[in-house]
Amino acid sequence: MGYRITDKRDLSPVDYFIEVEAPHVAKAWKPGQFVVFLLHERGERVPMSVYRAEDGKVGMFIRKLGKTSLQLYYEFQPGDELYSIVGPLGRPIEVKHYGNVVFASDAVCGQAENYATLKAMKKAGNYTISIQSFENKQNVYPEEFLAKPVADEHYITTEDGSVGRKGHYLDVVKELIEEDRVDIIFAGGKLGSLAKLAELTRPYGIPTITTVRQIMVDGTGMCGSCRILYGDEIKFACRDGPMFDAHKVDWEDVLRRTNRFVEQERLAKERYLAELKAKGVL
């Protein structure tokens, strides 16, 4: 039995939305958890953040970054089936009343988590503040896929200032902290930005919970690839996370680990793009 694709749409020139029927996953999923999908029996395991899980379907935001994400974009359409989608995996975050809850994101996985997390936090009675950063106007998602509907305050920043505020979510977070309007921060997206966020909030003692799913490979704890130095302990992003107290994470070590498979990923992507060009798809 495969898992039928029910919806697939472009979010920007680089990102897309896909929704898959997976009732067992949608029923059990909670904010903070992730899923793993395979396109075919011998396919790559891809850990993925969740945008929404409802009505028996799981929605995800995906960037056309590597071979598998490109293959899913070009070769699979609504009505087609994925070989497998497994989950939910990882530990959910604690959803309760905190007060002013901020979620900051600047990349595809974080944008999905921004909506999913704040939807739950708003339902729990929190005042929700969403900050979503994009490269430029072209890459900003359609409004229906932004976190605006679940945010009491919603900010968009772009690097060139073509939409919203010019700058990055770090700039907005700093202002909110100076105004004493932050009780807890959740964040996802680029690991380098998350490392900077941890340093920004550390002096204020503001709880900062960030995603480290980006370094996963297997997604089940078998490969050990996503281990992180966490205070005086070793943790695994897939088993113990994927969201952690950012002030305890050794970000220097995490950032080193992101470069492990760059060459293999580059070669796989180049070969696949060459195949598409040979077929006249590109």
KETI-904093 format. One line per field, with one value per residue: x, y, z of N, C-alpha, C in turn. Coordinates in Angstrom, 3 decimals, always signed. Example, Ala and Ser with C-alpha at 12.3 -4.5 7.8 and 13.67 -1.06 7.14 Angstrom:
nc1 [+13.190	+12.850]
nc2 [-5.690	-2.250]
nc3 [+7.800	+7.080]
cac1 [+12.300	+13.670]
cac2 [-4.500	-1.060]
cac3 [+7.800	+7.140]
cc1 [+13.200	+12.900]
cc2 [-3.300	+0.030]
cc3 [+7.800	+7.870]
! end
This chain:
nc1 [+0.841	+0.608	+1.158	-0.963	-0.599	-2.232	-2.291	-0.341	+1.676	+3.303	+5.240	+7.097	+9.749	+11.652	+10.675	+8.146	+4.803	+3.499	+1.052	+0.067	-1.767	-1.988	-3.250	-2.658	-0.407	-1.186	-3.154	-1.757	+0.313	+2.100	+2.871	+6.250	+7.186	+8.373	+8.360	+9.265	+9.893	+9.838	+10.460	+10.505	+11.106	+13.895	+14.694	+15.964	+15.933	+14.067	+13.958	+11.433	+9.963	+6.688	+3.927	+1.155	-1.162	-3.883	-7.284	-6.598	-4.386	-1.033	+0.782	+3.542	+6.363	+8.728	+12.025	+13.496	+16.166	+18.006	+18.691	+16.513	+14.397	+14.080	+13.348	+10.900	+9.496	+9.497	+8.652	+6.457	+3.011	-0.234	-2.322	-0.501	+1.577	+3.532	+6.136	+6.462	+5.574	+6.599	+5.924	+4.426	+7.696	+10.304	+10.319	+7.506	+6.971	+6.388	+3.217	+1.652	+0.384	+2.386	+2.586	+3.725	+4.515	+6.995	+7.693	+10.321	+11.579	+13.553	+13.899	+12.796	+11.921	+11.621	+9.634	+7.394	+7.191	+6.737	+4.075	+2.703	+3.454	+2.671	-0.045	-0.907	-0.014	-1.477	-4.024	-3.716	-3.934	-1.978	-0.296	+0.583	+3.433	+4.687	+7.558	+8.755	+11.291	+12.563	+14.418	+13.869	+11.269	+10.293	+10.559	+8.841	+6.162	+2.807	+0.028	-1.807	-0.271	+1.376	+2.193	+0.439	-2.439	-2.486	-1.230	-0.997	+0.532	+2.279	+5.223	+7.054	+10.226	+12.650	+15.739	+16.496	+14.655	+12.395	+9.876	+7.866	+9.802	+13.184	+15.867	+16.427	+14.990	+16.300	+16.737	+14.182	+13.508	+15.362	+14.398	+11.883	+12.673	+13.972	+11.788	+10.625	+8.849	+8.796	+8.339	+9.007	+10.892	+10.561	+12.177	+13.173	+14.897	+17.634	+20.680	+22.886	+21.701	+20.150	+22.100	+23.097	+20.810	+20.616	+22.794	+21.967	+19.718	+20.640	+21.953	+19.730	+18.329	+16.134	+13.981	+14.780	+13.946	+14.961	+15.075	+16.911	+16.788	+17.819	+20.284	+19.853	+19.938	+19.171	+16.995	+15.873	+17.502	+19.315	+21.629	+23.270	+24.083	+23.062	+23.911	+24.443	+26.347	+25.323	+25.101	+26.460	+26.067	+25.462	+23.253	+20.654	+19.337	+17.112	+15.963	+15.920	+15.138	+13.225	+13.634	+15.417	+16.769	+18.263	+20.379	+21.922	+22.999	+25.850	+26.763	+28.827	+29.852	+27.564	+27.285	+29.591	+28.947	+27.073	+28.329	+29.103	+28.204	+28.263	+29.630	+28.820	+26.069	+26.058	+27.033	+25.043	+22.835	+23.690	+23.910	+21.237	+19.961	+21.192	+20.067	+17.402	+17.653	+18.515	+16.209	+14.644	+13.149	+14.072]
nc2 [-1.204	+2.144	+5.676	+8.105	+11.076	+14.038	+16.729	+19.282	+22.024	+24.987	+27.012	+28.948	+29.942	+28.153	+26.521	+24.094	+22.876	+19.879	+17.376	+14.429	+11.414	+9.913	+8.525	+7.276	+8.622	+11.335	+11.303	+10.813	+12.671	+15.395	+18.849	+19.698	+17.184	+14.981	+13.542	+10.739	+10.167	+7.989	+7.759	+5.519	+1.935	+1.566	+4.046	+7.235	+7.961	+10.528	+12.825	+14.998	+18.116	+19.047	+20.758	+20.754	+18.442	+16.826	+15.677	+13.137	+13.551	+14.576	+17.493	+19.071	+21.317	+21.689	+22.083	+22.476	+21.031	+18.797	+15.610	+13.811	+15.518	+16.987	+14.978	+14.186	+16.500	+16.765	+14.277	+13.238	+13.560	+14.890	+12.217	+10.261	+7.852	+7.734	+5.578	+5.151	+6.632	+7.526	+7.829	+9.604	+10.861	+11.444	+13.763	+15.487	+19.034	+20.885	+21.933	+24.538	+27.157	+29.885	+32.610	+35.280	+34.027	+33.439	+32.543	+32.037	+31.956	+31.039	+29.413	+26.656	+24.323	+25.448	+27.347	+25.770	+24.654	+26.943	+27.750	+25.388	+25.144	+27.607	+27.546	+25.579	+26.738	+29.093	+28.083	+27.119	+29.361	+31.331	+34.450	+34.979	+35.387	+35.655	+35.444	+35.555	+34.978	+35.686	+35.340	+37.201	+39.095	+37.405	+34.881	+34.762	+33.129	+32.296	+33.981	+32.279	+30.195	+31.183	+31.938	+33.715	+33.468	+32.197	+33.812	+36.426	+38.623	+39.296	+39.132	+39.807	+39.482	+40.478	+39.924	+41.875	+43.829	+43.936	+43.016	+43.510	+44.041	+45.132	+42.979	+40.527	+37.832	+37.918	+40.596	+41.570	+39.982	+40.928	+43.531	+42.958	+41.716	+43.826	+45.373	+43.927	+41.807	+39.094	+35.812	+33.188	+31.602	+29.897	+28.320	+27.706	+26.510	+27.852	+26.622	+28.180	+30.638	+29.902	+29.356	+31.939	+33.096	+31.775	+32.874	+35.500	+35.465	+34.317	+36.014	+37.188	+35.195	+34.033	+31.417	+29.319	+27.453	+25.325	+23.864	+20.962	+19.204	+19.256	+17.984	+15.309	+11.917	+9.069	+9.125	+7.572	+6.889	+4.890	+5.297	+7.168	+9.577	+12.069	+12.924	+15.130	+17.457	+18.227	+20.226	+18.551	+16.144	+13.619	+13.800	+12.665	+14.000	+12.942	+11.097	+12.226	+14.784	+16.576	+19.192	+21.396	+22.829	+25.689	+26.937	+25.007	+23.534	+22.576	+24.525	+24.970	+22.426	+21.232	+22.734	+21.979	+19.361	+19.542	+19.576	+17.066	+15.370	+16.818	+16.668	+14.168	+14.642	+16.733	+15.483	+13.528	+15.150	+16.568	+14.487	+13.682	+16.013	+16.158	+13.930	+14.758	+16.892	+15.539	+14.183	+16.207	+17.566	+19.718]
nc3 [+0.000	-0.935	-0.276	-0.904	-2.790	-2.198	-2.662	-4.204	-4.539	-5.759	-3.654	-3.890	-6.171	-5.247	-3.203	-2.286	-1.592	-0.273	+0.171	+1.816	+2.061	+5.117	+7.471	+9.990	+10.839	+10.870	+12.840	+15.203	+15.366	+16.932	+17.677	+17.022	+16.467	+13.786	+10.436	+8.314	+4.937	+2.061	-1.369	-3.011	-2.827	-2.555	-1.920	-0.685	+2.779	+4.095	+6.535	+7.717	+8.511	+9.745	+8.439	+8.696	+10.173	+9.660	+9.209	+8.322	+6.727	+5.897	+5.709	+4.143	+3.808	+1.298	+0.073	-3.124	-3.180	-2.994	-4.639	-4.072	-3.249	-5.559	-7.364	-6.269	-6.773	-9.608	-10.647	-9.292	-8.828	-7.729	-6.809	-7.408	-5.621	-2.649	-1.528	+1.216	+4.344	+7.447	+10.908	+13.733	+14.590	+17.028	+19.843	+21.094	+21.557	+24.605	+24.989	+26.376	+28.556	+28.199	+27.914	+26.197	+23.184	+20.864	+17.506	+15.331	+12.023	+9.137	+6.950	+4.892	+6.428	+8.943	+8.415	+8.093	+10.664	+12.112	+11.614	+12.491	+15.206	+16.413	+15.980	+17.761	+20.150	+20.297	+20.605	+23.139	+24.632	+24.520	+23.698	+20.493	+18.427	+15.285	+13.276	+10.120	+7.916	+4.691	+1.580	-0.475	-2.210	-4.219	-3.126	-0.979	+0.614	-0.595	+0.930	+2.204	+3.109	+5.007	+8.468	+9.447	+9.991	+12.492	+14.245	+16.598	+16.217	+13.263	+11.432	+8.509	+7.111	+4.703	+3.012	+1.203	+1.619	+0.024	+0.607	+3.462	+6.389	+6.087	+6.526	+9.070	+11.015	+13.448	+13.976	+14.555	+16.749	+18.609	+19.065	+20.185	+22.533	+23.817	+24.321	+26.262	+25.690	+25.342	+26.348	+25.804	+23.218	+20.190	+17.434	+14.018	+11.073	+9.293	+10.470	+11.208	+11.795	+13.985	+15.851	+16.272	+17.322	+19.765	+21.110	+21.212	+22.910	+25.229	+27.289	+28.452	+29.598	+28.402	+27.644	+24.952	+22.309	+19.847	+16.529	+15.571	+13.583	+11.061	+10.705	+10.555	+9.283	+9.070	+10.849	+12.857	+14.960	+14.539	+12.992	+14.186	+13.237	+13.826	+16.297	+19.018	+20.966	+24.089	+26.578	+29.242	+28.093	+25.533	+22.924	+20.672	+17.764	+16.433	+18.197	+20.780	+20.304	+17.892	+18.759	+20.844	+23.895	+23.096	+24.342	+25.453	+23.424	+21.552	+19.243	+17.452	+16.971	+15.837	+13.468	+12.129	+11.513	+9.526	+7.103	+6.300	+4.166	+1.857	-0.657	-1.720	-1.909	-3.748	-6.091	-6.559	-7.045	-9.333	-11.213	-11.392	-12.349	-14.830	-16.021	-16.187	-17.971	-20.234	-20.851	-21.608	-19.763	-18.321]
cac1 [+0.000	+1.337	+0.585	-1.385	-0.423	-3.541	-2.129	+1.046	+1.639	+4.506	+5.223	+8.025	+10.581	+12.551	+9.977	+6.813	+3.956	+2.962	+0.190	+0.007	-2.671	-1.310	-4.131	-2.035	+0.531	-1.937	-3.896	-0.864	+1.333	+1.998	+3.871	+7.627	+7.568	+8.656	+8.072	+10.280	+9.263	+10.627	+9.765	+10.405	+11.636	+15.326	+14.897	+16.604	+15.077	+14.095	+13.250	+10.771	+9.078	+5.271	+3.190	-0.127	-1.552	-5.308	-8.165	-5.919	-3.361	+0.142	+1.286	+4.950	+7.034	+9.968	+12.875	+14.119	+17.552	+18.800	+18.170	+15.202	+13.384	+13.854	+12.609	+9.527	+8.860	+9.338	+8.116	+5.282	+1.912	-1.408	-2.825	+0.603	+1.784	+4.856	+6.315	+6.297	+5.716	+6.682	+5.889	+5.358	+8.953	+10.818	+9.551	+6.747	+7.251	+5.358	+2.252	+0.958	+0.345	+3.654	+2.453	+4.066	+5.284	+7.527	+8.341	+11.120	+12.016	+14.150	+14.081	+11.580	+11.451	+11.192	+8.375	+6.343	+7.087	+6.220	+2.615	+2.233	+3.679	+1.864	-1.451	-1.134	+0.219	-2.609	-5.137	-3.436	-4.181	-0.818	-0.214	+1.533	+4.149	+5.403	+8.517	+9.166	+12.290	+12.766	+15.504	+13.370	+9.840	+10.014	+10.549	+7.825	+5.067	+1.443	-0.457	-2.514	+0.700	+2.131	+1.693	-0.383	-3.734	-2.365	-0.376	-1.565	+1.381	+2.999	+6.245	+7.842	+11.433	+13.384	+17.119	+16.630	+13.608	+11.382	+8.594	+7.981	+10.949	+14.483	+16.682	+16.292	+14.197	+17.119	+16.541	+12.873	+13.604	+16.097	+13.488	+10.859	+13.322	+14.205	+10.472	+10.195	+7.614	+9.066	+8.426	+9.703	+11.090	+10.802	+12.726	+13.645	+15.429	+19.067	+21.382	+23.715	+20.832	+19.739	+23.249	+23.118	+19.650	+20.971	+23.685	+21.192	+18.784	+21.309	+22.155	+18.449	+17.732	+14.856	+13.948	+14.891	+13.834	+15.210	+15.118	+18.206	+16.436	+18.513	+21.476	+19.461	+20.072	+18.264	+15.769	+15.333	+18.480	+20.162	+22.893	+24.092	+24.581	+22.553	+24.250	+24.884	+26.862	+24.218	+25.558	+27.427	+25.545	+25.314	+21.859	+20.390	+18.267	+15.924	+15.388	+15.743	+14.620	+14.266	+13.766	+16.234	+17.146	+19.359	+21.488	+22.723	+23.529	+27.164	+26.446	+30.024	+29.879	+26.427	+27.573	+30.589	+28.319	+26.242	+29.137	+29.604	+27.839	+28.084	+30.123	+27.922	+24.800	+26.283	+27.151	+23.734	+21.987	+24.163	+23.537	+19.792	+19.644	+21.647	+19.049	+16.227	+17.975	+18.552	+14.818	+13.954	+12.294	+14.620]
cac2 [+0.000	+3.395	+6.822	+8.928	+12.526	+14.665	+18.133	+19.673	+23.383	+25.805	+28.075	+29.946	+29.256	+27.159	+25.674	+23.642	+22.224	+18.584	+16.774	+12.990	+10.668	+9.054	+8.677	+6.863	+9.674	+12.558	+11.128	+10.771	+13.717	+16.559	+19.862	+19.399	+15.903	+14.976	+12.306	+10.310	+9.578	+7.342	+7.798	+4.146	+0.949	+1.756	+5.483	+7.909	+8.330	+11.988	+13.387	+16.215	+18.825	+18.994	+22.018	+20.448	+17.032	+16.842	+14.993	+11.968	+13.948	+15.263	+18.507	+19.416	+22.270	+21.063	+22.875	+21.741	+21.177	+17.624	+14.691	+13.273	+16.577	+17.316	+13.868	+14.289	+17.645	+16.593	+12.985	+12.829	+14.514	+14.432	+10.936	+9.300	+7.373	+7.543	+4.218	+5.087	+7.802	+6.962	+8.803	+10.691	+10.533	+12.507	+14.162	+16.731	+20.121	+21.044	+22.975	+25.019	+28.617	+30.512	+34.058	+35.726	+32.977	+33.844	+31.548	+32.695	+30.982	+31.643	+28.414	+25.915	+23.482	+26.348	+27.990	+24.792	+24.546	+28.221	+27.650	+24.268	+25.411	+28.719	+27.129	+24.891	+27.661	+30.023	+27.309	+26.974	+30.642	+32.222	+35.535	+34.402	+36.312	+34.942	+36.196	+34.705	+35.648	+35.143	+36.004	+38.320	+39.061	+36.251	+33.653	+34.815	+32.196	+32.839	+34.307	+31.151	+29.267	+31.853	+31.684	+34.868	+33.132	+31.691	+34.758	+37.707	+39.565	+38.576	+39.939	+39.249	+40.229	+40.017	+40.399	+43.095	+44.782	+44.005	+42.778	+43.617	+44.758	+44.715	+42.390	+39.129	+37.687	+38.276	+42.023	+41.733	+39.361	+41.851	+44.617	+42.422	+41.493	+45.144	+45.849	+42.980	+41.210	+37.692	+34.869	+32.002	+31.631	+28.687	+28.728	+26.669	+27.015	+27.753	+26.337	+29.323	+31.640	+29.398	+29.553	+33.362	+33.348	+31.287	+33.858	+36.717	+35.332	+33.772	+36.974	+37.563	+34.023	+33.715	+30.051	+29.325	+26.067	+25.354	+22.598	+20.482	+18.100	+19.422	+17.132	+13.899	+11.091	+7.930	+9.610	+6.640	+6.646	+3.748	+5.650	+7.999	+10.724	+13.348	+13.142	+16.488	+17.710	+18.952	+20.383	+17.515	+14.892	+13.431	+13.556	+12.408	+14.889	+12.194	+10.361	+13.098	+16.055	+17.365	+20.543	+21.393	+24.082	+26.191	+27.390	+23.841	+22.910	+22.993	+24.885	+24.815	+21.021	+21.006	+23.332	+21.126	+18.124	+19.791	+19.487	+15.704	+14.692	+17.842	+16.210	+13.110	+15.271	+17.505	+14.558	+12.921	+16.183	+16.850	+13.361	+13.693	+17.145	+15.787	+13.023	+15.554	+17.640	+14.575	+13.820	+17.428	+18.093	+21.048]
cac3 [+0.000	-0.992	+0.404	-2.041	-2.759	-2.389	-3.069	-4.458	-5.075	-5.592	-2.654	-4.421	-7.167	-4.640	-2.235	-2.661	-0.582	-0.675	+1.177	+1.583	+2.925	+6.089	+8.639	+11.249	+11.224	+11.165	+14.090	+16.366	+15.339	+17.799	+17.312	+17.377	+15.889	+12.361	+9.716	+7.343	+3.756	+1.007	-2.655	-3.515	-1.889	-2.343	-1.889	+0.447	+3.907	+4.225	+7.696	+7.255	+9.430	+9.370	+8.414	+9.324	+10.179	+9.959	+8.255	+7.774	+5.764	+6.419	+4.784	+4.357	+2.935	+0.849	-0.826	-4.238	-2.778	-3.348	-5.641	-3.715	-3.270	-6.972	-7.964	-5.791	-7.437	-11.057	-11.076	-8.527	-8.903	-6.979	-7.295	-7.307	-4.267	-2.079	-1.037	+2.665	+5.217	+8.784	+11.977	+14.039	+15.241	+17.880	+21.024	+20.906	+22.486	+25.632	+24.651	+27.572	+28.575	+28.539	+27.857	+24.844	+22.508	+19.562	+16.646	+14.293	+11.009	+7.943	+5.900	+4.595	+7.532	+9.997	+8.042	+8.395	+12.119	+12.608	+11.590	+13.301	+16.625	+16.904	+15.981	+19.032	+21.255	+20.352	+21.161	+24.573	+25.282	+24.462	+22.717	+19.537	+17.551	+14.230	+12.451	+9.009	+7.085	+3.350	+0.870	-1.269	-2.510	-5.050	-2.335	+0.070	+0.327	-0.667	+2.270	+2.823	+3.677	+6.053	+9.823	+9.831	+10.597	+13.871	+14.972	+17.010	+15.487	+12.207	+10.777	+7.411	+6.771	+3.522	+3.035	+0.394	+1.972	-1.033	+1.277	+4.913	+6.916	+5.591	+7.579	+9.439	+12.234	+14.608	+14.235	+15.191	+18.074	+19.485	+19.429	+21.080	+23.829	+24.425	+24.762	+27.298	+25.181	+24.996	+27.462	+25.293	+21.767	+19.415	+16.141	+13.113	+9.804	+9.078	+11.715	+11.562	+12.420	+15.292	+16.733	+16.611	+18.188	+21.098	+21.727	+21.440	+24.032	+26.420	+28.390	+29.045	+30.222	+27.762	+27.119	+23.490	+21.864	+18.403	+15.812	+15.087	+12.677	+9.793	+10.568	+10.562	+8.081	+9.178	+11.485	+13.850	+16.002	+14.194	+12.336	+15.067	+12.487	+14.330	+17.705	+19.325	+22.309	+24.716	+27.943	+29.582	+27.565	+24.085	+22.558	+19.261	+17.330	+16.045	+19.320	+21.935	+19.813	+17.228	+19.292	+22.048	+24.530	+22.260	+25.177	+25.829	+22.212	+21.061	+17.861	+16.619	+16.569	+14.938	+12.163	+11.473	+11.057	+8.346	+5.878	+6.137	+2.924	+0.823	-1.951	-2.209	-2.276	-4.977	-7.219	-6.813	-7.635	-10.690	-12.079	-11.624	-13.225	-16.174	-16.540	-16.545	-19.191	-21.353	-21.163	-22.054	-18.693	-17.985]
cc1 [+0.867	+0.587	+0.302	-1.149	-1.764	-3.440	-0.643	+1.024	+2.976	+4.263	+6.060	+8.828	+11.450	+11.850	+8.611	+6.119	+3.488	+2.172	-0.036	-0.984	-1.860	-2.083	-3.479	-1.058	-0.226	-2.652	-2.995	+0.101	+1.023	+3.087	+5.252	+8.111	+7.767	+8.250	+9.251	+9.549	+10.297	+9.820	+9.528	+11.176	+13.113	+15.683	+15.610	+15.571	+15.197	+13.292	+12.680	+9.885	+7.656	+4.651	+1.814	-0.396	-3.005	-6.090	-7.466	-4.801	-2.233	+0.669	+2.691	+5.393	+8.391	+10.720	+13.467	+15.636	+18.431	+18.086	+16.753	+14.113	+13.079	+13.040	+11.144	+8.789	+8.544	+8.598	+6.852	+4.241	+0.751	-2.020	-1.764	+0.809	+3.263	+4.946	+6.026	+6.339	+5.566	+6.632	+4.614	+6.567	+9.429	+9.885	+8.776	+7.200	+6.124	+4.463	+1.471	+0.912	+1.680	+3.510	+2.658	+5.007	+5.691	+7.990	+9.017	+11.645	+12.572	+14.463	+12.896	+11.058	+10.922	+9.876	+7.196	+6.107	+6.499	+4.700	+2.113	+2.342	+2.759	+0.374	-1.794	-0.993	-0.925	-3.825	-4.975	-3.530	-3.020	-1.039	+0.907	+2.111	+4.977	+6.331	+9.026	+10.081	+12.471	+13.881	+15.029	+11.879	+9.455	+9.849	+9.555	+6.645	+3.741	+0.874	-1.127	-1.563	+1.625	+1.515	+0.755	-1.712	-3.651	-1.523	-1.149	-0.767	+2.184	+3.950	+6.870	+9.069	+12.028	+14.771	+17.277	+15.550	+12.492	+9.974	+8.820	+9.184	+12.235	+15.301	+16.342	+15.475	+14.984	+16.931	+15.232	+12.883	+14.299	+15.199	+12.438	+11.429	+13.531	+12.904	+9.875	+8.886	+7.790	+9.168	+9.143	+9.807	+11.283	+11.330	+13.160	+14.149	+16.923	+19.803	+22.265	+22.918	+20.411	+20.866	+23.330	+21.959	+19.958	+21.849	+22.950	+20.343	+19.453	+21.460	+20.861	+17.774	+16.383	+14.894	+13.884	+14.976	+13.950	+15.329	+16.544	+17.970	+17.281	+19.725	+21.131	+19.752	+19.032	+16.933	+15.198	+16.303	+19.447	+21.537	+23.819	+24.562	+24.170	+22.882	+24.800	+25.448	+25.887	+24.523	+26.654	+27.027	+25.695	+23.866	+21.778	+19.180	+16.982	+15.205	+15.048	+15.156	+13.373	+14.456	+14.445	+16.375	+18.401	+20.570	+22.385	+23.407	+24.923	+27.019	+27.645	+30.129	+28.759	+26.726	+28.647	+29.924	+27.457	+27.006	+29.591	+29.371	+27.652	+28.494	+29.228	+26.586	+24.932	+26.319	+25.810	+22.794	+22.387	+23.781	+22.056	+19.388	+20.076	+20.634	+17.802	+16.474	+17.985	+17.152	+14.013	+13.031	+12.748	+15.107]
cc2 [+1.241	+4.494	+7.895	+10.411	+13.173	+16.114	+18.421	+21.029	+24.083	+26.842	+29.257	+29.249	+28.141	+26.181	+25.247	+22.953	+20.896	+18.013	+15.312	+12.356	+9.732	+9.156	+8.324	+7.910	+10.919	+12.470	+11.275	+11.940	+14.850	+17.558	+19.531	+18.090	+16.010	+13.634	+11.969	+9.720	+8.952	+7.381	+6.403	+3.230	+1.144	+3.237	+5.976	+8.182	+9.837	+12.431	+14.754	+16.810	+18.830	+20.382	+21.845	+18.952	+16.978	+16.133	+13.821	+12.271	+14.695	+16.223	+18.930	+20.503	+21.677	+22.000	+21.980	+21.854	+20.031	+16.726	+14.221	+14.329	+17.023	+16.221	+13.896	+15.407	+17.347	+15.311	+12.544	+13.948	+14.023	+13.194	+9.855	+8.918	+7.350	+6.123	+4.134	+6.471	+7.289	+8.086	+8.687	+10.201	+11.728	+12.831	+15.448	+17.798	+20.194	+22.225	+23.322	+26.536	+29.164	+32.029	+34.532	+34.707	+33.467	+32.599	+32.304	+31.653	+31.691	+30.624	+27.469	+25.087	+24.346	+27.039	+27.060	+24.726	+25.808	+28.156	+26.587	+24.554	+26.505	+28.407	+26.469	+25.843	+28.670	+29.333	+27.134	+28.302	+31.611	+33.381	+35.145	+35.455	+35.503	+35.896	+35.242	+35.487	+34.917	+35.927	+37.272	+38.133	+37.810	+34.972	+33.654	+33.922	+32.919	+32.993	+33.123	+30.149	+29.930	+31.547	+32.786	+34.487	+32.674	+32.619	+36.013	+38.852	+38.770	+39.529	+39.138	+40.123	+39.637	+40.655	+41.712	+44.135	+44.884	+43.699	+42.895	+44.447	+44.241	+44.159	+40.938	+39.029	+38.049	+39.744	+42.262	+41.147	+40.297	+42.986	+44.141	+42.184	+42.823	+45.755	+44.955	+42.296	+39.736	+36.846	+33.582	+32.126	+30.208	+29.140	+27.521	+27.295	+26.817	+27.608	+27.495	+30.414	+31.205	+29.550	+31.012	+33.723	+32.915	+32.291	+35.157	+36.616	+34.887	+34.797	+37.349	+36.390	+33.646	+32.283	+30.069	+27.883	+26.028	+23.953	+22.249	+19.266	+18.107	+18.510	+15.642	+13.217	+9.979	+8.328	+8.701	+6.339	+5.523	+4.170	+6.484	+9.282	+12.062	+13.576	+14.562	+16.526	+18.670	+19.099	+19.375	+16.159	+14.819	+13.075	+13.249	+13.231	+14.132	+11.572	+11.265	+14.454	+15.820	+18.784	+20.489	+22.796	+24.599	+26.617	+26.239	+23.178	+23.460	+23.282	+24.755	+23.377	+20.708	+21.529	+22.551	+19.905	+18.321	+19.598	+18.063	+15.114	+15.655	+17.330	+15.131	+13.692	+16.047	+16.584	+13.932	+13.915	+16.458	+15.736	+13.382	+14.842	+16.865	+14.834	+13.779	+16.334	+16.736	+14.177	+15.024	+18.024	+19.496	+21.760]
cc3 [+0.000	-0.258	-0.649	-1.784	-3.081	-2.851	-3.253	-5.146	-4.859	-4.505	-3.123	-5.517	-6.568	-3.705	-2.768	-1.491	-1.133	+0.489	+0.821	+2.548	+3.824	+7.401	+9.968	+11.760	+11.666	+12.508	+15.311	+16.462	+16.317	+17.414	+17.862	+16.783	+14.379	+11.750	+8.814	+6.149	+2.826	-0.276	-3.210	-2.575	-1.576	-2.251	-0.641	+1.531	+4.117	+5.445	+7.326	+8.347	+8.876	+9.473	+9.055	+9.216	+10.621	+8.858	+7.571	+6.797	+6.460	+5.360	+5.146	+3.388	+2.565	-0.091	-1.906	-4.082	-3.245	-4.341	-5.315	-3.757	-4.697	-7.666	-7.541	-6.515	-8.902	-11.456	-10.354	-8.527	-8.028	-7.631	-7.287	-5.840	-3.879	-1.535	+0.458	+3.287	+6.646	+9.822	+12.794	+14.818	+16.066	+19.031	+20.743	+21.901	+23.516	+25.268	+25.917	+27.515	+29.084	+28.685	+26.432	+24.202	+21.125	+18.804	+15.506	+13.319	+9.789	+6.858	+5.919	+5.760	+8.673	+9.685	+8.330	+9.900	+12.734	+12.702	+12.570	+14.799	+17.143	+16.875	+17.305	+20.212	+21.407	+20.978	+22.667	+25.315	+25.294	+23.484	+21.759	+18.603	+16.561	+13.482	+11.389	+8.080	+5.764	+2.656	+0.169	-1.542	-3.285	-4.232	-1.174	-0.322	+0.119	+0.741	+2.959	+3.465	+4.701	+7.418	+10.309	+10.486	+12.056	+14.743	+15.351	+16.412	+14.466	+11.493	+9.642	+7.242	+5.502	+3.543	+2.288	+0.688	+0.960	-0.517	+2.777	+5.325	+6.282	+6.760	+7.814	+10.724	+13.493	+14.989	+14.982	+16.595	+19.055	+19.961	+20.430	+22.481	+24.552	+24.940	+25.844	+26.921	+24.809	+26.265	+27.062	+23.775	+21.257	+18.056	+15.325	+11.834	+9.723	+10.408	+12.164	+12.249	+13.814	+16.313	+17.193	+17.542	+19.616	+21.830	+22.044	+22.703	+25.333	+27.557	+29.118	+29.761	+29.645	+27.228	+25.591	+23.011	+20.346	+17.811	+15.399	+14.177	+11.409	+9.612	+10.574	+9.232	+8.125	+9.800	+12.550	+14.977	+15.706	+13.680	+13.221	+14.423	+13.102	+15.795	+17.896	+20.747	+22.972	+26.204	+28.226	+29.010	+26.049	+23.821	+21.073	+18.838	+17.019	+17.234	+20.501	+21.571	+18.986	+17.769	+20.659	+22.629	+23.816	+23.076	+25.625	+24.627	+21.894	+19.571	+16.929	+16.103	+15.583	+13.543	+11.413	+10.838	+9.810	+7.044	+5.550	+4.753	+1.750	-0.560	-2.538	-2.661	-3.580	-6.201	-7.573	-7.496	-9.079	-11.652	-12.398	-12.549	-14.661	-16.825	-16.988	-17.841	-20.415	-21.794	-21.651	-21.016	-18.292	-19.212]
! end
